Amino acid sequence: MTENEIRKLLIDKGLKQSDIARRMAGDFGLAYQSARVSVNHLITGARWFPKYADWLKKNYGIVIDKPDWAKPVRERLRAAA
């Protein structure tokens, strides 16, 4: 899903990133601020956290694919060839 699709999905479900971050903080034992930053980075594609991406998919139906820069070099070279 793209960033815009995720944001639209959140609006449709009546959720905010902060709501997701609060629940994530409780489920993973994180500080709220850390969870908020992690959610934002996942949605924008700035960072990749596989554990949190799976959690978002399971709990909210938000599918975040692994970004190209996070894939192994071999996969990136194959795709470029």
mmCIF file of the N, C-alpha and C atoms, coordinates in Angstrom:
data_MODEL
# 
_entry.id   MODEL 
# 
loop_
_atom_site.group_PDB 
_atom_site.id 
_atom_site.type_symbol 
_atom_site.label_atom_id 
_atom_site.label_alt_id 
_atom_site.label_comp_id 
_atom_site.label_asym_id 
_atom_site.label_entity_id 
_atom_site.label_seq_id 
_atom_site.pdbx_PDB_ins_code 
_atom_site.Cartn_x 
_atom_site.Cartn_y 
_atom_site.Cartn_z 
_atom_site.occupancy 
_atom_site.B_iso_or_equiv 
_atom_site.pdbx_formal_charge 
_atom_site.auth_seq_id 
_atom_site.auth_comp_id 
_atom_site.auth_asym_id 
_atom_site.auth_atom_id 
_atom_site.pdbx_PDB_model_num 
ATOM 1   N N  . MET A 1 1  ? 0.837   -1.171 0.000   1.00 0.00 ? 1  MET A N  1 
ATOM 2   C CA . MET A 1 1  ? 0.000   0.000  0.000   1.00 0.00 ? 1  MET A CA 1 
ATOM 3   C C  . MET A 1 1  ? 0.892   1.247  0.000   1.00 0.00 ? 1  MET A C  1 
ATOM 4   N N  . THR A 1 2  ? 0.419   2.256  -0.672  1.00 0.00 ? 2  THR A N  1 
ATOM 5   C CA . THR A 1 2  ? 1.147   3.516  -0.673  1.00 0.00 ? 2  THR A CA 1 
ATOM 6   C C  . THR A 1 2  ? 0.778   4.325  0.575   1.00 0.00 ? 2  THR A C  1 
ATOM 7   N N  . GLU A 1 3  ? 1.529   5.363  0.814   1.00 0.00 ? 3  GLU A N  1 
ATOM 8   C CA . GLU A 1 3  ? 1.274   6.208  1.974   1.00 0.00 ? 3  GLU A CA 1 
ATOM 9   C C  . GLU A 1 3  ? -0.132  6.808  1.912   1.00 0.00 ? 3  GLU A C  1 
ATOM 10  N N  . ASN A 1 4  ? -0.538  7.250  0.742   1.00 0.00 ? 4  ASN A N  1 
ATOM 11  C CA . ASN A 1 4  ? -1.873  7.847  0.600   1.00 0.00 ? 4  ASN A CA 1 
ATOM 12  C C  . ASN A 1 4  ? -2.976  6.818  0.830   1.00 0.00 ? 4  ASN A C  1 
ATOM 13  N N  . GLU A 1 5  ? -2.785  5.599  0.355   1.00 0.00 ? 5  GLU A N  1 
ATOM 14  C CA . GLU A 1 5  ? -3.779  4.543  0.575   1.00 0.00 ? 5  GLU A CA 1 
ATOM 15  C C  . GLU A 1 5  ? -3.912  4.222  2.066   1.00 0.00 ? 5  GLU A C  1 
ATOM 16  N N  . ILE A 1 6  ? -2.782  4.204  2.757   1.00 0.00 ? 6  ILE A N  1 
ATOM 17  C CA . ILE A 1 6  ? -2.811  3.923  4.192   1.00 0.00 ? 6  ILE A CA 1 
ATOM 18  C C  . ILE A 1 6  ? -3.535  5.035  4.928   1.00 0.00 ? 6  ILE A C  1 
ATOM 19  N N  . ARG A 1 7  ? -3.227  6.274  4.583   1.00 0.00 ? 7  ARG A N  1 
ATOM 20  C CA . ARG A 1 7  ? -3.876  7.406  5.256   1.00 0.00 ? 7  ARG A CA 1 
ATOM 21  C C  . ARG A 1 7  ? -5.385  7.410  4.989   1.00 0.00 ? 7  ARG A C  1 
ATOM 22  N N  . LYS A 1 8  ? -5.793  7.057  3.763   1.00 0.00 ? 8  LYS A N  1 
ATOM 23  C CA . LYS A 1 8  ? -7.215  6.978  3.440   1.00 0.00 ? 8  LYS A CA 1 
ATOM 24  C C  . LYS A 1 8  ? -7.883  5.861  4.247   1.00 0.00 ? 8  LYS A C  1 
ATOM 25  N N  . LEU A 1 9  ? -7.212  4.728  4.356   1.00 0.00 ? 9  LEU A N  1 
ATOM 26  C CA . LEU A 1 9  ? -7.742  3.615  5.146   1.00 0.00 ? 9  LEU A CA 1 
ATOM 27  C C  . LEU A 1 9  ? -7.938  4.023  6.601   1.00 0.00 ? 9  LEU A C  1 
ATOM 28  N N  . LEU A 1 10 ? -6.978  4.752  7.154   1.00 0.00 ? 10 LEU A N  1 
ATOM 29  C CA . LEU A 1 10 ? -7.104  5.211  8.537   1.00 0.00 ? 10 LEU A CA 1 
ATOM 30  C C  . LEU A 1 10 ? -8.289  6.159  8.700   1.00 0.00 ? 10 LEU A C  1 
ATOM 31  N N  . ILE A 1 11 ? -8.461  7.054  7.739   1.00 0.00 ? 11 ILE A N  1 
ATOM 32  C CA . ILE A 1 11 ? -9.592  7.982  7.787   1.00 0.00 ? 11 ILE A CA 1 
ATOM 33  C C  . ILE A 1 11 ? -10.902 7.218  7.694   1.00 0.00 ? 11 ILE A C  1 
ATOM 34  N N  . ASP A 1 12 ? -10.962 6.248  6.783   1.00 0.00 ? 12 ASP A N  1 
ATOM 35  C CA . ASP A 1 12 ? -12.187 5.457  6.621   1.00 0.00 ? 12 ASP A CA 1 
ATOM 36  C C  . ASP A 1 12 ? -12.543 4.692  7.901   1.00 0.00 ? 12 ASP A C  1 
ATOM 37  N N  . LYS A 1 13 ? -11.525 4.216  8.618   1.00 0.00 ? 13 LYS A N  1 
ATOM 38  C CA . LYS A 1 13 ? -11.766 3.474  9.849   1.00 0.00 ? 13 LYS A CA 1 
ATOM 39  C C  . LYS A 1 13 ? -11.908 4.389  11.063  1.00 0.00 ? 13 LYS A C  1 
ATOM 40  N N  . GLY A 1 14 ? -11.711 5.688  10.849  1.00 0.00 ? 14 GLY A N  1 
ATOM 41  C CA . GLY A 1 14 ? -11.830 6.640  11.948  1.00 0.00 ? 14 GLY A CA 1 
ATOM 42  C C  . GLY A 1 14 ? -10.684 6.566  12.934  1.00 0.00 ? 14 GLY A C  1 
ATOM 43  N N  . LEU A 1 15 ? -9.505  6.210  12.444  1.00 0.00 ? 15 LEU A N  1 
ATOM 44  C CA . LEU A 1 15 ? -8.339  6.065  13.298  1.00 0.00 ? 15 LEU A CA 1 
ATOM 45  C C  . LEU A 1 15 ? -7.320  7.159  13.021  1.00 0.00 ? 15 LEU A C  1 
ATOM 46  N N  . LYS A 1 16 ? -6.463  7.373  13.998  1.00 0.00 ? 16 LYS A N  1 
ATOM 47  C CA . LYS A 1 16 ? -5.327  8.274  13.840  1.00 0.00 ? 16 LYS A CA 1 
ATOM 48  C C  . LYS A 1 16 ? -4.066  7.469  14.105  1.00 0.00 ? 16 LYS A C  1 
ATOM 49  N N  . GLN A 1 17 ? -2.955  7.991  13.624  1.00 0.00 ? 17 GLN A N  1 
ATOM 50  C CA . GLN A 1 17 ? -1.690  7.316  13.894  1.00 0.00 ? 17 GLN A CA 1 
ATOM 51  C C  . GLN A 1 17 ? -1.442  7.220  15.392  1.00 0.00 ? 17 GLN A C  1 
ATOM 52  N N  . SER A 1 18 ? -1.870  8.223  16.127  1.00 0.00 ? 18 SER A N  1 
ATOM 53  C CA . SER A 1 18 ? -1.653  8.210  17.576  1.00 0.00 ? 18 SER A CA 1 
ATOM 54  C C  . SER A 1 18 ? -2.447  7.083  18.249  1.00 0.00 ? 18 SER A C  1 
ATOM 55  N N  . ASP A 1 19 ? -3.635  6.763  17.723  1.00 0.00 ? 19 ASP A N  1 
ATOM 56  C CA . ASP A 1 19 ? -4.423  5.650  18.274  1.00 0.00 ? 19 ASP A CA 1 
ATOM 57  C C  . ASP A 1 19 ? -3.672  4.333  18.091  1.00 0.00 ? 19 ASP A C  1 
ATOM 58  N N  . ILE A 1 20 ? -3.118  4.156  16.912  1.00 0.00 ? 20 ILE A N  1 
ATOM 59  C CA . ILE A 1 20 ? -2.356  2.943  16.613  1.00 0.00 ? 20 ILE A CA 1 
ATOM 60  C C  . ILE A 1 20 ? -1.111  2.897  17.484  1.00 0.00 ? 20 ILE A C  1 
ATOM 61  N N  . ALA A 1 21 ? -0.455  4.033  17.652  1.00 0.00 ? 21 ALA A N  1 
ATOM 62  C CA . ALA A 1 21 ? 0.766   4.087  18.453  1.00 0.00 ? 21 ALA A CA 1 
ATOM 63  C C  . ALA A 1 21 ? 0.489   3.740  19.916  1.00 0.00 ? 21 ALA A C  1 
ATOM 64  N N  . ARG A 1 22 ? -0.634  4.190  20.450  1.00 0.00 ? 22 ARG A N  1 
ATOM 65  C CA . ARG A 1 22 ? -0.979  3.869  21.841  1.00 0.00 ? 22 ARG A CA 1 
ATOM 66  C C  . ARG A 1 22 ? -1.146  2.361  22.020  1.00 0.00 ? 22 ARG A C  1 
ATOM 67  N N  . ARG A 1 23 ? -1.835  1.748  21.081  1.00 0.00 ? 23 ARG A N  1 
ATOM 68  C CA . ARG A 1 23 ? -2.035  0.297  21.189  1.00 0.00 ? 23 ARG A CA 1 
ATOM 69  C C  . ARG A 1 23 ? -0.723  -0.448 20.975  1.00 0.00 ? 23 ARG A C  1 
ATOM 70  N N  . MET A 1 24 ? 0.087   0.031  20.026  1.00 0.00 ? 24 MET A N  1 
ATOM 71  C CA . MET A 1 24 ? 1.384   -0.600 19.769  1.00 0.00 ? 24 MET A CA 1 
ATOM 72  C C  . MET A 1 24 ? 2.278   -0.486 21.008  1.00 0.00 ? 24 MET A C  1 
ATOM 73  N N  . ALA A 1 25 ? 2.263   0.657  21.659  1.00 0.00 ? 25 ALA A N  1 
ATOM 74  C CA . ALA A 1 25 ? 3.069   0.846  22.860  1.00 0.00 ? 25 ALA A CA 1 
ATOM 75  C C  . ALA A 1 25 ? 2.660   -0.155 23.938  1.00 0.00 ? 25 ALA A C  1 
ATOM 76  N N  . GLY A 1 26 ? 1.375   -0.382 24.083  1.00 0.00 ? 26 GLY A N  1 
ATOM 77  C CA . GLY A 1 26 ? 0.903   -1.353 25.066  1.00 0.00 ? 26 GLY A CA 1 
ATOM 78  C C  . GLY A 1 26 ? 1.255   -2.781 24.699  1.00 0.00 ? 26 GLY A C  1 
ATOM 79  N N  . ASP A 1 27 ? 1.111   -3.132 23.429  1.00 0.00 ? 27 ASP A N  1 
ATOM 80  C CA . ASP A 1 27 ? 1.366   -4.506 22.989  1.00 0.00 ? 27 ASP A CA 1 
ATOM 81  C C  . ASP A 1 27 ? 2.848   -4.874 23.005  1.00 0.00 ? 27 ASP A C  1 
ATOM 82  N N  . PHE A 1 28 ? 3.716   -3.908 22.692  1.00 0.00 ? 28 PHE A N  1 
ATOM 83  C CA . PHE A 1 28 ? 5.144   -4.201 22.583  1.00 0.00 ? 28 PHE A CA 1 
ATOM 84  C C  . PHE A 1 28 ? 5.965   -3.656 23.751  1.00 0.00 ? 28 PHE A C  1 
ATOM 85  N N  . GLY A 1 29 ? 5.337   -2.972 24.696  1.00 0.00 ? 29 GLY A N  1 
ATOM 86  C CA . GLY A 1 29 ? 6.068   -2.432 25.830  1.00 0.00 ? 29 GLY A CA 1 
ATOM 87  C C  . GLY A 1 29 ? 6.983   -1.272 25.455  1.00 0.00 ? 29 GLY A C  1 
ATOM 88  N N  . LEU A 1 30 ? 6.557   -0.485 24.483  1.00 0.00 ? 30 LEU A N  1 
ATOM 89  C CA . LEU A 1 30 ? 7.329   0.674  24.036  1.00 0.00 ? 30 LEU A CA 1 
ATOM 90  C C  . LEU A 1 30 ? 6.827   1.936  24.722  1.00 0.00 ? 30 LEU A C  1 
ATOM 91  N N  . ALA A 1 31 ? 7.663   2.953  24.698  1.00 0.00 ? 31 ALA A N  1 
ATOM 92  C CA . ALA A 1 31 ? 7.202   4.269  25.104  1.00 0.00 ? 31 ALA A CA 1 
ATOM 93  C C  . ALA A 1 31 ? 6.281   4.785  24.002  1.00 0.00 ? 31 ALA A C  1 
ATOM 94  N N  . TYR A 1 32 ? 5.290   5.575  24.374  1.00 0.00 ? 32 TYR A N  1 
ATOM 95  C CA . TYR A 1 32 ? 4.330   6.072  23.390  1.00 0.00 ? 32 TYR A CA 1 
ATOM 96  C C  . TYR A 1 32 ? 5.032   6.833  22.275  1.00 0.00 ? 32 TYR A C  1 
ATOM 97  N N  . GLN A 1 33 ? 5.976   7.689  22.627  1.00 0.00 ? 33 GLN A N  1 
ATOM 98  C CA . GLN A 1 33 ? 6.668   8.498  21.620  1.00 0.00 ? 33 GLN A CA 1 
ATOM 99  C C  . GLN A 1 33 ? 7.434   7.614  20.633  1.00 0.00 ? 33 GLN A C  1 
ATOM 100 N N  . SER A 1 34 ? 8.078   6.563  21.117  1.00 0.00 ? 34 SER A N  1 
ATOM 101 C CA . SER A 1 34 ? 8.795   5.636  20.237  1.00 0.00 ? 34 SER A CA 1 
ATOM 102 C C  . SER A 1 34 ? 7.834   4.931  19.289  1.00 0.00 ? 34 SER A C  1 
ATOM 103 N N  . ALA A 1 35 ? 6.699   4.509  19.814  1.00 0.00 ? 35 ALA A N  1 
ATOM 104 C CA . ALA A 1 35 ? 5.705   3.835  18.982  1.00 0.00 ? 35 ALA A CA 1 
ATOM 105 C C  . ALA A 1 35 ? 5.149   4.789  17.933  1.00 0.00 ? 35 ALA A C  1 
ATOM 106 N N  . ARG A 1 36 ? 4.926   6.044  18.307  1.00 0.00 ? 36 ARG A N  1 
ATOM 107 C CA . ARG A 1 36 ? 4.399   7.028  17.360  1.00 0.00 ? 36 ARG A CA 1 
ATOM 108 C C  . ARG A 1 36 ? 5.377   7.268  16.217  1.00 0.00 ? 36 ARG A C  1 
ATOM 109 N N  . VAL A 1 37 ? 6.650   7.384  16.553  1.00 0.00 ? 37 VAL A N  1 
ATOM 110 C CA . VAL A 1 37 ? 7.674   7.586  15.524  1.00 0.00 ? 37 VAL A CA 1 
ATOM 111 C C  . VAL A 1 37 ? 7.787   6.346  14.636  1.00 0.00 ? 37 VAL A C  1 
ATOM 112 N N  . SER A 1 38 ? 7.732   5.167  15.235  1.00 0.00 ? 38 SER A N  1 
ATOM 113 C CA . SER A 1 38 ? 7.821   3.925  14.454  1.00 0.00 ? 38 SER A CA 1 
ATOM 114 C C  . SER A 1 38 ? 6.660   3.797  13.475  1.00 0.00 ? 38 SER A C  1 
ATOM 115 N N  . VAL A 1 39 ? 5.455   4.102  13.920  1.00 0.00 ? 39 VAL A N  1 
ATOM 116 C CA . VAL A 1 39 ? 4.286   4.039  13.038  1.00 0.00 ? 39 VAL A CA 1 
ATOM 117 C C  . VAL A 1 39 ? 4.444   5.033  11.893  1.00 0.00 ? 39 VAL A C  1 
ATOM 118 N N  . ASN A 1 40 ? 4.865   6.225  12.208  1.00 0.00 ? 40 ASN A N  1 
ATOM 119 C CA . ASN A 1 40 ? 5.048   7.248  11.175  1.00 0.00 ? 40 ASN A CA 1 
ATOM 120 C C  . ASN A 1 40 ? 6.118   6.821  10.166  1.00 0.00 ? 40 ASN A C  1 
ATOM 121 N N  . HIS A 1 41 ? 7.225   6.288  10.645  1.00 0.00 ? 41 HIS A N  1 
ATOM 122 C CA . HIS A 1 41 ? 8.293   5.845  9.741   1.00 0.00 ? 41 HIS A CA 1 
ATOM 123 C C  . HIS A 1 41 ? 7.835   4.684  8.865   1.00 0.00 ? 41 HIS A C  1 
ATOM 124 N N  . LEU A 1 42 ? 7.058   3.778  9.414   1.00 0.00 ? 42 LEU A N  1 
ATOM 125 C CA . LEU A 1 42 ? 6.538   2.671  8.605   1.00 0.00 ? 42 LEU A CA 1 
ATOM 126 C C  . LEU A 1 42 ? 5.613   3.179  7.502   1.00 0.00 ? 42 LEU A C  1 
ATOM 127 N N  . ILE A 1 43 ? 4.722   4.070  7.864   1.00 0.00 ? 43 ILE A N  1 
ATOM 128 C CA . ILE A 1 43 ? 3.746   4.561  6.885   1.00 0.00 ? 43 ILE A CA 1 
ATOM 129 C C  . ILE A 1 43 ? 4.415   5.368  5.780   1.00 0.00 ? 43 ILE A C  1 
ATOM 130 N N  . THR A 1 44 ? 5.393   6.190  6.134   1.00 0.00 ? 44 THR A N  1 
ATOM 131 C CA . THR A 1 44 ? 6.062   7.024  5.130   1.00 0.00 ? 44 THR A CA 1 
ATOM 132 C C  . THR A 1 44 ? 7.127   6.272  4.358   1.00 0.00 ? 44 THR A C  1 
ATOM 133 N N  . GLY A 1 45 ? 7.542   5.108  4.858   1.00 0.00 ? 45 GLY A N  1 
ATOM 134 C CA . GLY A 1 45 ? 8.563   4.331  4.177   1.00 0.00 ? 45 GLY A CA 1 
ATOM 135 C C  . GLY A 1 45 ? 9.976   4.735  4.540   1.00 0.00 ? 45 GLY A C  1 
ATOM 136 N N  . ALA A 1 46 ? 10.138  5.515  5.598   1.00 0.00 ? 46 ALA A N  1 
ATOM 137 C CA . ALA A 1 46 ? 11.458  5.977  6.002   1.00 0.00 ? 46 ALA A CA 1 
ATOM 138 C C  . ALA A 1 46 ? 12.282  4.859  6.644   1.00 0.00 ? 46 ALA A C  1 
ATOM 139 N N  . ARG A 1 47 ? 11.622  3.952  7.361   1.00 0.00 ? 47 ARG A N  1 
ATOM 140 C CA . ARG A 1 47 ? 12.307  2.839  8.011   1.00 0.00 ? 47 ARG A CA 1 
ATOM 141 C C  . ARG A 1 47 ? 11.461  1.590  7.842   1.00 0.00 ? 47 ARG A C  1 
ATOM 142 N N  . TRP A 1 48 ? 12.063  0.446  8.111   1.00 0.00 ? 48 TRP A N  1 
ATOM 143 C CA . TRP A 1 48 ? 11.376  -0.827 7.943   1.00 0.00 ? 48 TRP A CA 1 
ATOM 144 C C  . TRP A 1 48 ? 11.514  -1.640 9.229   1.00 0.00 ? 48 TRP A C  1 
ATOM 145 N N  . PHE A 1 49 ? 10.397  -1.976 9.824   1.00 0.00 ? 49 PHE A N  1 
ATOM 146 C CA . PHE A 1 49 ? 10.342  -2.806 11.022  1.00 0.00 ? 49 PHE A CA 1 
ATOM 147 C C  . PHE A 1 49 ? 9.425   -3.983 10.709  1.00 0.00 ? 49 PHE A C  1 
ATOM 148 N N  . PRO A 1 50 ? 9.980   -5.150 10.352  1.00 0.00 ? 50 PRO A N  1 
ATOM 149 C CA . PRO A 1 50 ? 9.135   -6.282 9.947   1.00 0.00 ? 50 PRO A CA 1 
ATOM 150 C C  . PRO A 1 50 ? 8.130   -6.708 11.014  1.00 0.00 ? 50 PRO A C  1 
ATOM 151 N N  . LYS A 1 51 ? 8.544   -6.701 12.274  1.00 0.00 ? 51 LYS A N  1 
ATOM 152 C CA . LYS A 1 51 ? 7.655   -7.134 13.362  1.00 0.00 ? 51 LYS A CA 1 
ATOM 153 C C  . LYS A 1 51 ? 6.447   -6.198 13.469  1.00 0.00 ? 51 LYS A C  1 
ATOM 154 N N  . TYR A 1 52 ? 6.692   -4.903 13.378  1.00 0.00 ? 52 TYR A N  1 
ATOM 155 C CA . TYR A 1 52 ? 5.606   -3.941 13.489  1.00 0.00 ? 52 TYR A CA 1 
ATOM 156 C C  . TYR A 1 52 ? 4.740   -3.935 12.229  1.00 0.00 ? 52 TYR A C  1 
ATOM 157 N N  . ALA A 1 53 ? 5.349   -4.160 11.068  1.00 0.00 ? 53 ALA A N  1 
ATOM 158 C CA . ALA A 1 53 ? 4.578   -4.222 9.822   1.00 0.00 ? 53 ALA A CA 1 
ATOM 159 C C  . ALA A 1 53 ? 3.615   -5.410 9.853   1.00 0.00 ? 53 ALA A C  1 
ATOM 160 N N  . ASP A 1 54 ? 4.077   -6.551 10.366  1.00 0.00 ? 54 ASP A N  1 
ATOM 161 C CA . ASP A 1 54 ? 3.196   -7.718 10.497  1.00 0.00 ? 54 ASP A CA 1 
ATOM 162 C C  . ASP A 1 54 ? 2.068   -7.448 11.487  1.00 0.00 ? 54 ASP A C  1 
ATOM 163 N N  . TRP A 1 55 ? 2.394   -6.760 12.570  1.00 0.00 ? 55 TRP A N  1 
ATOM 164 C CA . TRP A 1 55 ? 1.386   -6.417 13.575  1.00 0.00 ? 55 TRP A CA 1 
ATOM 165 C C  . TRP A 1 55 ? 0.318   -5.499 12.983  1.00 0.00 ? 55 TRP A C  1 
ATOM 166 N N  . LEU A 1 56 ? 0.742   -4.496 12.196  1.00 0.00 ? 56 LEU A N  1 
ATOM 167 C CA . LEU A 1 56 ? -0.220  -3.594 11.556  1.00 0.00 ? 56 LEU A CA 1 
ATOM 168 C C  . LEU A 1 56 ? -1.129  -4.344 10.594  1.00 0.00 ? 56 LEU A C  1 
ATOM 169 N N  . LYS A 1 57 ? -0.553  -5.290 9.859   1.00 0.00 ? 57 LYS A N  1 
ATOM 170 C CA . LYS A 1 57 ? -1.345  -6.069 8.910   1.00 0.00 ? 57 LYS A CA 1 
ATOM 171 C C  . LYS A 1 57 ? -2.377  -6.929 9.644   1.00 0.00 ? 57 LYS A C  1 
ATOM 172 N N  . LYS A 1 58 ? -1.947  -7.564 10.720  1.00 0.00 ? 58 LYS A N  1 
ATOM 173 C CA . LYS A 1 58 ? -2.834  -8.457 11.464  1.00 0.00 ? 58 LYS A CA 1 
ATOM 174 C C  . LYS A 1 58 ? -3.952  -7.691 12.181  1.00 0.00 ? 58 LYS A C  1 
ATOM 175 N N  . ASN A 1 59 ? -3.632  -6.562 12.783  1.00 0.00 ? 59 ASN A N  1 
ATOM 176 C CA . ASN A 1 59 ? -4.601  -5.857 13.608  1.00 0.00 ? 59 ASN A CA 1 
ATOM 177 C C  . ASN A 1 59 ? -5.433  -4.821 12.861  1.00 0.00 ? 59 ASN A C  1 
ATOM 178 N N  . TYR A 1 60 ? -4.878  -4.203 11.830  1.00 0.00 ? 60 TYR A N  1 
ATOM 179 C CA . TYR A 1 60 ? -5.585  -3.106 11.163  1.00 0.00 ? 60 TYR A CA 1 
ATOM 180 C C  . TYR A 1 60 ? -5.757  -3.300 9.656   1.00 0.00 ? 60 TYR A C  1 
ATOM 181 N N  . GLY A 1 61 ? -5.179  -4.358 9.098   1.00 0.00 ? 61 GLY A N  1 
ATOM 182 C CA . GLY A 1 61 ? -5.298  -4.588 7.667   1.00 0.00 ? 61 GLY A CA 1 
ATOM 183 C C  . GLY A 1 61 ? -4.438  -3.647 6.834   1.00 0.00 ? 61 GLY A C  1 
ATOM 184 N N  . ILE A 1 62 ? -3.435  -3.045 7.457   1.00 0.00 ? 62 ILE A N  1 
ATOM 185 C CA . ILE A 1 62 ? -2.529  -2.139 6.751   1.00 0.00 ? 62 ILE A CA 1 
ATOM 186 C C  . ILE A 1 62 ? -1.348  -2.963 6.250   1.00 0.00 ? 62 ILE A C  1 
ATOM 187 N N  . VAL A 1 63 ? -1.244  -3.081 4.942   1.00 0.00 ? 63 VAL A N  1 
ATOM 188 C CA . VAL A 1 63 ? -0.194  -3.889 4.337   1.00 0.00 ? 63 VAL A CA 1 
ATOM 189 C C  . VAL A 1 63 ? 0.948   -2.963 3.930   1.00 0.00 ? 63 VAL A C  1 
ATOM 190 N N  . ILE A 1 64 ? 2.087   -3.158 4.573   1.00 0.00 ? 64 ILE A N  1 
ATOM 191 C CA . ILE A 1 64 ? 3.265   -2.369 4.257   1.00 0.00 ? 64 ILE A CA 1 
ATOM 192 C C  . ILE A 1 64 ? 4.305   -3.319 3.687   1.00 0.00 ? 64 ILE A C  1 
ATOM 193 N N  . ASP A 1 65 ? 4.577   -3.172 2.393   1.00 0.00 ? 65 ASP A N  1 
ATOM 194 C CA . ASP A 1 65 ? 5.544   -4.024 1.734   1.00 0.00 ? 65 ASP A CA 1 
ATOM 195 C C  . ASP A 1 65 ? 6.958   -3.593 2.079   1.00 0.00 ? 65 ASP A C  1 
ATOM 196 N N  . LYS A 1 66 ? 7.854   -4.544 2.009   1.00 0.00 ? 66 LYS A N  1 
ATOM 197 C CA . LYS A 1 66 ? 9.248   -4.245 2.294   1.00 0.00 ? 66 LYS A CA 1 
ATOM 198 C C  . LYS A 1 66 ? 9.782   -3.298 1.219   1.00 0.00 ? 66 LYS A C  1 
ATOM 199 N N  . PRO A 1 67 ? 10.344  -2.157 1.615   1.00 0.00 ? 67 PRO A N  1 
ATOM 200 C CA . PRO A 1 67 ? 10.840  -1.207 0.625   1.00 0.00 ? 67 PRO A CA 1 
ATOM 201 C C  . PRO A 1 67 ? 12.048  -1.763 -0.123  1.00 0.00 ? 67 PRO A C  1 
ATOM 202 N N  . ASP A 1 68 ? 12.272  -1.250 -1.318  1.00 0.00 ? 68 ASP A N  1 
ATOM 203 C CA . ASP A 1 68 ? 13.370  -1.741 -2.146  1.00 0.00 ? 68 ASP A CA 1 
ATOM 204 C C  . ASP A 1 68 ? 14.717  -1.583 -1.461  1.00 0.00 ? 68 ASP A C  1 
ATOM 205 N N  . TRP A 1 69 ? 14.928  -0.478 -0.763  1.00 0.00 ? 69 TRP A N  1 
ATOM 206 C CA . TRP A 1 69 ? 16.223  -0.245 -0.136  1.00 0.00 ? 69 TRP A CA 1 
ATOM 207 C C  . TRP A 1 69 ? 16.504  -1.219 1.002   1.00 0.00 ? 69 TRP A C  1 
ATOM 208 N N  . ALA A 1 70 ? 15.490  -1.881 1.530   1.00 0.00 ? 70 ALA A N  1 
ATOM 209 C CA . ALA A 1 70 ? 15.676  -2.824 2.633   1.00 0.00 ? 70 ALA A CA 1 
ATOM 210 C C  . ALA A 1 70 ? 15.868  -4.256 2.139   1.00 0.00 ? 70 ALA A C  1 
ATOM 211 N N  . LYS A 1 71 ? 15.720  -4.467 0.857   1.00 0.00 ? 71 LYS A N  1 
ATOM 212 C CA . LYS A 1 71 ? 15.887  -5.813 0.310   1.00 0.00 ? 71 LYS A CA 1 
ATOM 213 C C  . LYS A 1 71 ? 17.377  -6.128 0.169   1.00 0.00 ? 71 LYS A C  1 
ATOM 214 N N  . PRO A 1 72 ? 17.741  -7.412 0.174   1.00 0.00 ? 72 PRO A N  1 
ATOM 215 C CA . PRO A 1 72 ? 19.146  -7.781 0.005   1.00 0.00 ? 72 PRO A CA 1 
ATOM 216 C C  . PRO A 1 72 ? 19.693  -7.305 -1.345  1.00 0.00 ? 72 PRO A C  1 
ATOM 217 N N  . VAL A 1 73 ? 20.991  -7.113 -1.384  1.00 0.00 ? 73 VAL A N  1 
ATOM 218 C CA . VAL A 1 73 ? 21.640  -6.600 -2.587  1.00 0.00 ? 73 VAL A CA 1 
ATOM 219 C C  . VAL A 1 73 ? 21.380  -7.523 -3.779  1.00 0.00 ? 73 VAL A C  1 
ATOM 220 N N  . ARG A 1 74 ? 21.385  -8.817 -3.560  1.00 0.00 ? 74 ARG A N  1 
ATOM 221 C CA . ARG A 1 74 ? 21.160  -9.759 -4.670  1.00 0.00 ? 74 ARG A CA 1 
ATOM 222 C C  . ARG A 1 74 ? 19.809  -9.537 -5.337  1.00 0.00 ? 74 ARG A C  1 
ATOM 223 N N  . GLU A 1 75 ? 18.785  -9.348 -4.505  1.00 0.00 ? 75 GLU A N  1 
ATOM 224 C CA . GLU A 1 75 ? 17.447  -9.110 -5.066  1.00 0.00 ? 75 GLU A CA 1 
ATOM 225 C C  . GLU A 1 75 ? 17.404  -7.800 -5.834  1.00 0.00 ? 75 GLU A C  1 
ATOM 226 N N  . ARG A 1 76 ? 18.056  -6.776 -5.308  1.00 0.00 ? 76 ARG A N  1 
ATOM 227 C CA . ARG A 1 76 ? 18.054  -5.478 -6.001  1.00 0.00 ? 76 ARG A CA 1 
ATOM 228 C C  . ARG A 1 76 ? 18.811  -5.562 -7.321  1.00 0.00 ? 76 ARG A C  1 
ATOM 229 N N  . LEU A 1 77 ? 19.902  -6.320 -7.351  1.00 0.00 ? 77 LEU A N  1 
ATOM 230 C CA . LEU A 1 77 ? 20.662  -6.460 -8.594  1.00 0.00 ? 77 LEU A CA 1 
ATOM 231 C C  . LEU A 1 77 ? 19.866  -7.256 -9.622  1.00 0.00 ? 77 LEU A C  1 
ATOM 232 N N  . ARG A 1 78 ? 19.181  -8.326 -9.169  1.00 0.00 ? 78 ARG A N  1 
ATOM 233 C CA . ARG A 1 78 ? 18.347  -9.095 -10.100 1.00 0.00 ? 78 ARG A CA 1 
ATOM 234 C C  . ARG A 1 78 ? 17.255  -8.227 -10.704 1.00 0.00 ? 78 ARG A C  1 
ATOM 235 N N  . ALA A 1 79 ? 16.642  -7.409 -9.891  1.00 0.00 ? 79 ALA A N  1 
ATOM 236 C CA . ALA A 1 79 ? 15.569  -6.548 -10.376 1.00 0.00 ? 79 ALA A CA 1 
ATOM 237 C C  . ALA A 1 79 ? 16.096  -5.491 -11.337 1.00 0.00 ? 79 ALA A C  1 
ATOM 238 N N  . ALA A 1 80 ? 17.309  -5.044 -11.118 1.00 0.00 ? 80 ALA A N  1 
ATOM 239 C CA . ALA A 1 80 ? 17.896  -4.015 -11.985 1.00 0.00 ? 80 ALA A CA 1 
ATOM 240 C C  . ALA A 1 80 ? 18.356  -4.592 -13.318 1.00 0.00 ? 80 ALA A C  1 
ATOM 241 N N  . ALA A 1 81 ? 18.644  -5.879 -13.355 1.00 0.00 ? 81 ALA A N  1 
ATOM 242 C CA . ALA A 1 81 ? 19.160  -6.492 -14.587 1.00 0.00 ? 81 ALA A CA 1 
ATOM 243 C C  . ALA A 1 81 ? 18.084  -6.704 -15.618 1.00 0.00 ? 81 ALA A C  1 
# 
